[in-house]
């Protein structure tokens, strides 16, 4: 009887493990604006992919560069793959990541960015 209960519990645990949603490793499409010391980097700015899992943030830019940000001790503070400190602020549909060394990446949600781009110029005024 104990074996049957254990077998049932193991089967249930396996079933739950398969059914529990996991964070997507593929990421979310967005628009990234990259700046270095206040100057926009046109080659790196544009469509990007952002994924978050377990507190870690991965930003992949159209230029081929990517950044992996691991959580630091304080909330909204990270370290990149080179150990540089990065802070994050959030406002509306955008997240801003600022490096101590002067780099800034502003991430805008893809749906809002696409809707804004599709709005005719007459409506934008």
C-alpha positions, 0 to 999 in steps of 0.5 A: 500500500505504501508503495502504491501511495509513493508511486502515485505521488511520484507520478503526480510530481512528474505530471506537475513538473511537465504542466508547470509553465516555465519562463521562455528561453526564447525571450520577448521581442522589443525595441532597444535604444542603446546609448553610450555617454548620451550618444545613440548607437544607431547600429545597436538600436532597434529590434531586440530580444529580452528574456527574464528567468530566475531574476536573470535578464538577457538582452540580445541586440540586432548588432549581435551583442548580448548582455546577461545581467545577474541580480545583485544584492539590491533590488533592480541592481545587476552585474553584467557578464564582465562584472560591471554594475547595472541599475534598472528603472521602470516607467510605464511600458519601458525599462531602462538599464544603466551601466556605471560606465555610461552605457544605457539600454532603454527597452520598450515593449514590442506591441506598443512600439509597433503600434506607435510606428504604425500610427500615421504622421497626421495622428501623431501631431 
